[in-house]
């Protein structure tokens, strides 16, 4: 996962309806089959599971055999950079894996091309561990997010969330204690922390200029623009300018160093582990894991405060980053659904959250399993940003101009929020 959240689904978003030559009648998914078997003794045969998740290894697959000894699961792993091509080829040939990982944009296209099995009836059956109904075990905001944008004329469920992505701050407790600051609960407290940490000789927080610098205006705009209509968007809108003012206030408080303009994720991680930076604003998974494994000091995490005081304090990320789907053409849907239940069971989700720093798709208390994950879960529970309701998206070229020219000048030079806003005219998709 790289350049996460600017294009979190870009790696697997290339599956287009025009390329799904098989089954493209456009009915919006696939019909639900007759009731599937749910008793492990009645389910046998072979299925294939396809994914790019490195932690979905053979040990994880083998755990399924404890309850379903008569089912053989073949793991098909493809690196994220090649996953879209592989999924595209499988879909075009009408041979999608029985159960597979997918991200939101691809899920939308596959559902529209009648390639997916509707999981609605299966969601009414017992969960993997028999404790409750499967569909009721999920965090419902993530469940809704997993199917966002799909055609659902009968409220179909084309996928279930495997885990989610959110953003939070990882901080060096030793530095915070030494300087006498605590995790901020308000924007003013955040600014005060930056001033205190900077005065003490530390870089207050990460910027990750080459990858994640635009998180800050995006977080701010969701606060200042959320009550606006996208049809009325204008770069001269005072609320649009206000979002940039929030970023400028952070810069003026010394939250970042100019040297961070060119830092990538690895460099920013190194600055934090060297105790030059007091906190690292990041997504979880391998990024948080790298910090946790490398830190020679105690860590804490906290949910970022609302940059303009609005609630709920929505965050970048979502529940459609890692979704499980079942092929409509699977010849062993009972086994495929059972395996999806296994991957989303409390035991598997807890273990992955503890060891791989993932956000569970279930409502699980991680305070003891992995305390560092609590802030990420809390952030996800606040909901996720959908900027399409209040502003158009930057074009690819426009986003590059904004992040490499406009935003650096706003943060570190003398470009005012008003002039920065005006400089974004013409950078959006038409």
BANU-870871 format. One record per residue (C-alpha): residue number from 1; x, y, z. Coordinates in Angstrom, 2 decimals, decimal comma, always signed. Layout:
     n        px        py        pz
   NUM         X         Y         Z
...
***
This chain:
     n        px        py        pz
     1     +0,00     +0,00     +0,00
     2     +1,58     +3,26     -1,10
     3     +0,29     +6,79     -1,46
     4     -2,48     +5,49     +0,72
     5     -5,73     +7,48     +0,75
     6     -4,78     +9,84     -2,04
     7     -5,45     +6,92     -4,33
     8     -6,08     +4,12     -1,91
     9     -7,89     +2,05     -4,49
    10     -5,81     +3,00     -7,51
    11     -3,91     -0,27     -7,58
    12     -7,01     -2,33     -8,20
    13     -9,40     +0,21     -9,69
    14     -8,55     -0,58    -13,29
    15    -11,17     -3,30    -13,74
    16    -13,60     -1,68    -16,17
    17    -16,96     -2,85    -17,40
    18    -15,72     -2,70    -20,95
    19    -13,10     -5,28    -20,06
    20    -15,49     -7,61    -18,31
    21    -16,50     -9,32    -21,49
    22    -18,20    -12,20    -19,73
    23    -21,63    -11,62    -18,23
    24    -21,90     -7,91    -18,97
    25    -25,66     -7,80    -19,35
    26    -25,62     -5,11    -16,69
    27    -28,25     -6,40    -14,30
    28    -26,36     -5,09    -11,32
    29    -24,80     -8,17     -9,72
    30    -26,06    -11,74     -9,71
    31    -29,10    -13,57     -8,45
    32    -28,94    -15,20     -5,03
    33    -28,80    -18,98     -5,39
    34    -30,77    -21,49     -3,36
    35    -29,93    -21,67     +0,33
    36    -26,35    -22,76     +0,87
    37    -25,15    -25,48     +3,20
    38    -23,85    -24,17     +6,52
    39    -23,05    -27,39     +8,40
    40    -19,28    -28,10     +8,09
    41    -19,96    -31,83     +7,70
    42    -21,99    -31,10     +4,57
    43    -19,39    -28,91     +2,89
    44    -16,44    -30,30     +0,93
    45    -14,45    -29,74     -2,23
    46    -11,94    -27,21     -3,52
    47    -12,01    -23,41     -3,66
    48     -9,51    -20,74     -4,65
    49     -8,86    -17,60     -2,63
    50     -7,13    -14,71     -4,39
    51     -5,60    -11,71     -2,61
    52     -2,73     -9,21     -2,43
    53     -2,71     -9,19     +1,40
    54     +0,71    -10,37     +2,52
    55     -0,61    -11,44     +5,92
    56     -3,13    -13,80     +4,30
    57     -0,52    -16,55     +4,30
    58     -0,77    -20,32     +4,31
    59     -0,89    -20,49     +8,11
    60     -4,02    -18,35     +8,04
    61     -5,51    -20,51     +5,30
    62     -4,73    -23,70     +7,19
    63     -6,70    -22,48    +10,22
    64     -9,89    -22,91     +8,19
    65     -9,31    -26,68     +7,99
    66     -9,86    -27,08    +11,73
    67    -13,59    -26,57    +11,26
    68    -13,84    -27,49     +7,58
    69    -11,46    -30,45     +7,11
    70    -13,13    -31,52     +3,87
    71    -12,48    -28,24     +2,07
    72     -9,18    -27,53     +0,34
    73     -8,35    -23,85     -0,13
    74     -5,83    -22,88     -2,77
    75     -4,16    -19,55     -2,02
    76     -3,50    -17,41     -5,08
    77     -1,30    -14,46     -4,09
    78     -0,57    -11,59     -6,45
    79     +1,40     -8,49     -5,50
    80     -0,66     -5,30     -5,31
    81     +1,02     -3,82     -8,38
    82     -0,13     -6,72    -10,56
    83     -3,40     -7,56     -8,85
    84     -5,59     -5,40    -11,09
    85     -4,25     -7,07    -14,22
    86     -4,83    -10,52    -12,76
    87     -8,36     -9,70    -11,59
    88     -9,15     -8,16    -14,97
    89     -7,99    -11,26    -16,81
    90     -9,97    -13,57    -14,52
    91    -13,12    -11,48    -14,89
    92    -12,80    -11,27    -18,67
    93    -12,42    -15,04    -18,87
    94    -15,38    -15,62    -16,57
    95    -13,11    -17,41    -14,12
    96    -12,90    -15,23    -11,03
    97    -11,65    -17,06     -7,93
    98    -14,33    -18,51     -5,67
    99    -13,62    -15,89     -3,01
   100    -11,30    -12,93     -3,47
   101    -10,06     -9,63     -2,11
   102    -11,22     -6,52     -3,91
   103    -11,36     -2,76     -3,42
   104    -14,31     -0,43     -3,85
   105    -14,01     +0,74     -7,48
   106    -13,42     -2,80     -8,74
   107    -16,31     -4,11     -6,65
   108    -18,61     -1,56     -8,28
   109    -17,60     -2,63    -11,78
   110    -17,81     -6,34    -11,04
   111    -21,25     -5,99     -9,45
   112    -22,48     -4,06    -12,48
   113    -21,21     -6,81    -14,76
   114    -23,08     -9,64    -12,98
   115    -19,85    -11,18    -11,69
   116    -20,65    -11,26     -7,97
   117    -22,76    -13,43     -5,71
   118    -25,30    -11,62     -3,53
   119    -24,42    -12,41     +0,08
   120    -27,68    -11,17     +1,60
   121    -29,12    -14,58     +2,47
   122    -25,77    -15,82     +3,76
   123    -25,50    -12,79     +6,04
   124    -28,65    -14,03     +7,79
   125    -26,99    -17,34     +8,71
   126    -24,88    -18,08    +11,82
   127    -21,44    -16,51    +12,13
   128    -18,36    -18,71    +11,84
   129    -18,12    -19,30    +15,59
   130    -21,87    -19,80    +15,89
   131    -22,21    -16,71    +18,08
   132    -24,96    -14,65    +16,51
   133    -25,88    -13,88    +12,92
   134    -23,00    -13,27    +10,52
   135    -24,29     -9,98     +9,15
   136    -24,84     -8,57    +12,63
   137    -21,24     -9,17    +13,69
   138    -19,86     -6,43    +11,40
   139    -19,30     -2,81    +12,24
   140    -22,30     -1,50    +10,30
   141    -20,62     +1,67     +9,06
   142    -17,89     -0,49     +7,51
   143    -20,48     -2,88     +6,12
   144    -22,26     +0,00     +4,42
   145    -18,98     +1,41     +3,17
   146    -17,94     -1,90     +1,66
   147    -20,85     -1,74     -0,80
   148    -20,81     +2,01     -1,40
   149    -21,44     +2,97     -4,99
   150    -22,67     -0,42     -6,17
   151    -26,01     -1,00     -7,90
   152    -28,29     -2,42     -5,22
   153    -31,87     -2,40     -6,53
   154    -32,83     -4,96     -3,88
   155    -30,28     -3,82     -1,29
   156    -27,87     -6,57     -2,29
   157    -24,60     -7,17     -0,47
   158    -21,87     -7,80     -3,02
   159    -19,05     -7,85     -0,51
   160    -18,20     -7,78     +3,17
   161    -15,48     -5,68     +4,79
   162    -12,33     -7,59     +5,73
   163    -10,76     -4,62     +7,49
   164    -10,63     -0,85     +7,23
   165     -8,13     +1,96     +6,88
   166     -8,06     +5,14     +8,95
   167     -5,58     +7,82    +10,03
   168     -4,29     +8,58    +13,53
   169     -1,16     +9,93    +15,23
   170     +1,55     +7,70    +16,71
   171     +3,53     +9,65    +19,28
   172     +6,72     +9,30    +21,30
   173     +5,52     +9,25    +24,92
   174     +9,02    +10,09    +26,18
   175     +9,15    +13,30    +24,17
   176     +5,59    +14,26    +25,06
   177     +6,34    +13,74    +28,77
   178     +9,62    +15,62    +28,57
   179     +8,04    +18,65    +26,88
   180     +4,93    +18,46    +29,02
   181     +2,30    +18,03    +26,30
   182     -0,55    +15,56    +26,02
   183     -2,57    +14,27    +23,05
   184     -4,65    +17,24    +21,86
   185     -8,43    +17,14    +21,94
   186     -8,96    +20,44    +20,09
   187     -7,35    +22,26    +17,19
   188     -6,05    +24,97    +19,53
   189     -4,39    +22,31    +21,68
   190     -2,81    +20,83    +18,55
   191     -1,35    +24,22    +17,66
   192     -0,11    +24,68    +21,24
   193     +1,62    +21,30    +21,15
   194     +3,36    +22,20    +17,89
   195     +4,68    +25,43    +19,38
   196     +5,94    +23,70    +22,54
   197     +7,57    +20,79    +20,72
   198     +9,21    +23,10    +18,18
   199    +10,55    +25,34    +20,96
   200    +12,04    +22,24    +22,59
   201    +14,00    +21,43    +19,43
   202    +11,81    +18,71    +17,92
   203     +9,97    +18,52    +14,63
   204     +6,45    +18,40    +16,07
   205     +4,89    +16,00    +13,56
   206     +5,34    +14,17    +10,29
   207     +4,40    +15,72     +6,95
   208     +5,45    +12,95     +4,54
   209     +5,63    +15,52     +1,79
   210     +5,94    +13,20     -1,18
   211     +2,95    +11,03     -0,25
   212     +0,59    +12,30     +2,44
   213     +0,99    +16,08     +2,66
   214     -2,45    +16,68     +1,16
   215     -4,13    +14,86     +4,05
   216     -4,20    +18,11     +6,01
   217     -6,24    +20,24     +3,59
   218     -8,51    +17,27     +2,94
   219     -9,17    +16,84     +6,65
   220     -9,73    +20,58     +6,98
   221    -12,07    +20,84     +3,99
   222    -14,25    +18,06     +5,35
   223    -14,74    +20,25     +8,39
   224    -15,27    +23,58     +6,64
   225    -17,09    +22,47     +3,48
   226    -19,23    +19,56     +4,66
   227    -22,46    +21,61     +4,65
   228    -21,85    +22,92     +1,12
   229    -23,20    +21,51     -2,16
   230    -20,74    +20,33     -4,78
   231    -22,79    +22,05     -7,49
   232    -22,07    +25,37     -5,81
   233    -18,35    +24,82     -5,37
   234    -16,05    +27,75     -6,04
   235    -12,42    +28,36     -5,16
   236    -13,53    +31,73     -3,82
   237    -15,91    +30,12     -1,32
   238    -14,88    +31,41     +2,12
   239    -15,26    +27,89     +3,56
   240    -12,88    +26,48     +0,95
   241    -10,37    +29,19     +1,82
   242    -10,93    +28,53     +5,54
   243     -9,73    +24,94     +5,08
   244     -6,45    +26,26     +3,71
   245     -6,29    +28,76     +6,57
   246     -6,33    +25,86     +9,02
   247     -3,30    +24,34     +7,27
   248     -1,54    +27,70     +7,28
   249     -2,19    +28,03    +11,02
   250     -0,50    +24,68    +11,58
   251     +2,47    +25,78     +9,50
   252     +2,73    +29,08    +11,38
   253     +2,68    +27,14    +14,67
   254     +5,79    +25,29    +13,50
   255     +4,13    +21,89    +13,10
   256     +6,51    +20,96    +10,27
   257    +10,05    +21,55     +9,05
   258    +10,76    +22,67     +5,50
   259    +13,05    +19,66     +5,14
   260     +9,96    +17,44     +5,20
   261     +8,75    +18,63     +1,80
   262    +10,81    +15,87     +0,18
   263    +10,32    +13,12     +2,74
   264     +8,74     +9,87     +1,66
   265     +7,19     +7,34     +4,04
   266    +10,50     +5,58     +4,75
   267    +12,30     +8,85     +5,49
   268     +9,51    +10,07     +7,73
   269     +9,53     +6,78     +9,60
   270    +13,28     +7,14    +10,11
   271    +12,91    +10,68    +11,49
   272    +10,41     +9,41    +14,02
   273    +12,49     +6,39    +15,07
   274    +15,53     +8,66    +15,46
   275    +13,43    +10,79    +17,86
   276    +13,81    +13,86    +15,70
   277    +10,07    +13,96    +15,06
   278     +7,70    +13,75    +18,03
   279     +4,80    +12,06    +16,24
   280     +4,04    +10,23    +13,02
   281     +0,60    +10,68    +11,44
   282     -0,02     +7,49     +9,52
   283     -2,34     +4,68     +8,54
   284     -1,98     +1,39    +10,46
   285     -0,98     -2,01     +9,05
   286     +2,64     -2,29     +7,90
   287     +3,37     +1,38     +8,58
   288     +2,40     +1,19    +12,25
   289     +4,03     -2,22    +12,48
   290     +7,35     -0,84    +11,20
   291     +7,27     +1,90    +13,82
   292     +6,24     -0,45    +16,63
   293     +8,99     -2,91    +15,75
   294    +11,69     -0,26    +15,40
   295    +10,94     +2,13    +18,27
   296    +13,33     +2,15    +21,22
   297    +10,82     +4,16    +23,23
   298     +7,23     +3,79    +24,37
   299     +4,50     +4,63    +21,89
   300     +1,03     +6,03    +22,19
   301     -1,65     +6,78    +19,62
   302     -4,45     +9,31    +19,51
   303     -7,25    +10,31    +17,17
   304     -6,62    +13,63    +15,45
   305     -8,78    +16,48    +16,71
   306    -11,37    +18,11    +14,47
   307     -9,63    +20,93    +12,61
   308    -12,72    +23,13    +12,74
   309    -14,58    +21,64    +15,68
   310    -17,26    +19,80    +13,67
   311    -18,67    +16,46    +14,77
   312    -18,57    +13,73    +13,80
   313    -14,86    +14,17    +13,15
   314    -14,62    +12,14     +9,96
   315    -11,32    +10,70     +8,82
   316     -9,60     +9,68     +5,61
   317     -9,88     +6,01     +4,75
   318    -12,88     +3,73     +4,58
   319    -14,41     +0,29     +4,71
   320    -14,07     -0,38     +0,99
   321    -10,28     -0,62     +0,97
   322    -10,22     -4,34     +1,76
   323    -13,39     -6,22     +0,81
   324    -14,18     -9,92     +0,41
   325    -16,41    -11,02     -2,46
   326    -17,65    -14,35     -3,82
   327    -17,81    -15,09     -7,51
   328    -21,26    -15,56     -9,00
   329    -19,84    -18,45    -11,02
   330    -18,24    -20,29     -8,11
   331    -19,15    -23,96     -8,23
   332    -18,73    -24,26     -4,47
   333    -20,46    -21,23     -3,00
   334    -21,13    -22,97     +0,31
   335    -17,39    -23,42     +0,89
   336    -16,60    -19,95     -0,44
   337    -19,06    -18,28     +1,94
   338    -17,84    -20,42     +4,83
   339    -14,28    -19,28     +4,12
   340    -15,38    -15,63     +3,99
   341    -17,04    -16,18     +7,37
   342    -13,79    -17,61     +8,70
   343    -11,72    -14,64     +7,52
   344    -14,17    -12,25     +9,19
   345    -14,48    -14,25    +12,41
   346    -13,63    -12,68    +15,77
   347    -10,62    -14,95    +16,29
   348     -9,02    -14,16    +12,93
   349     -9,82    -10,46    +13,11
   350     -8,43    -10,14    +16,65
   351     -5,25    -12,02    +15,77
   352     -4,58     -9,86    +12,72
   353     -5,25     -6,66    +14,65
   354     -2,81     -7,78    +17,32
   355     -0,01     -8,95    +15,04
   356     -0,55     -7,09    +11,74
   357     -2,05     -3,81    +13,02
   358     -5,23     -4,08    +10,95
   359     -8,55     -2,43    +11,81
   360    -11,13     -5,20    +12,33
   361    -14,39     -5,20    +10,41
   362    -16,09     -6,31    +13,61
   363    -16,81     -4,40    +16,80
   364    -13,89     -5,80    +18,79
   365    -12,32     -4,27    +21,88
   366     -8,61     -3,98    +21,06
   367     -7,60     -2,24    +24,27
   368     -5,90     -5,40    +25,52
   369     -5,10     -7,16    +22,22
   370     -3,26     -4,15    +20,77
   371     -3,66     -0,84    +22,60
   372     -1,97     +1,08    +19,75
   373     -4,89     +0,24    +17,48
   374     -7,53     +1,86    +19,67
   375     -7,08     +5,34    +18,19
   376     -7,38     +3,97    +14,64
   377    -10,56     +2,11    +15,53
   378    -11,98     +5,20    +17,24
   379    -11,13     +7,26    +14,17
   380    -12,92     +4,76    +11,92
   381    -15,95     +4,79    +14,18
   382    -16,26     +8,53    +13,57
   383    -17,00     +7,87     +9,92
   384    -15,12     +8,49     +6,69
   385    -14,70    +11,49     +4,44
   386    -16,68    +11,61     +1,20
   387    -15,54    +14,85     -0,41
   388    -17,61    +14,24     -3,56
   389    -20,63    +15,76     -1,82
   390    -19,06    +19,20     -1,43
   391    -16,17    +19,61     -3,88
   392    -15,03    +18,16     -7,21
   393    -11,98    +15,93     -7,32
   394     -8,64    +17,23     -8,50
   395     -7,62    +15,93    -11,90
   396     -4,46    +13,83    -11,96
   397     -2,43    +16,74    -13,27
   398     -4,25    +19,14    -10,97
   399     -3,52    +17,07     -7,91
   400     +0,16    +17,01     -8,86
   401     +0,18    +20,79     -9,21
   402     -1,61    +21,25     -5,91
   403     +0,71    +18,95     -3,95
   404     +4,00    +19,93     -5,54
   405     +3,48    +23,66     -6,11
   406     +0,52    +25,22     -4,33
   407     +0,57    +23,38     -1,00
   408     +4,34    +23,67     -0,37
   409     +4,16    +27,43     -1,00
   410     +1,19    +27,75     +1,34
   411     +2,96    +25,86     +4,13
   412     +6,50    +27,14     +3,86
   413     +6,46    +30,30     +1,77
   414     +4,43    +33,49     +1,68
   415     +1,44    +32,25     -0,33
   416     -1,71    +33,30     +1,49
   417     -4,74    +30,98     +1,84
   418     -6,69    +33,27     -0,49
   419     -4,00    +33,15     -3,19
   420     -3,52    +29,41     -2,68
   421     -7,24    +28,88     -3,20
   422     -7,20    +31,02     -6,35
   423     -4,22    +29,02     -7,63
   424     -6,34    +25,85     -7,62
   425     -8,73    +27,27    -10,23
   426     -8,73    +24,90    -13,18
   427     -7,12    +22,01    -11,27
   428    -10,34    +20,04    -10,84
   429    -12,07    +17,46    -12,98
   430    -14,73    +19,03    -15,18
***
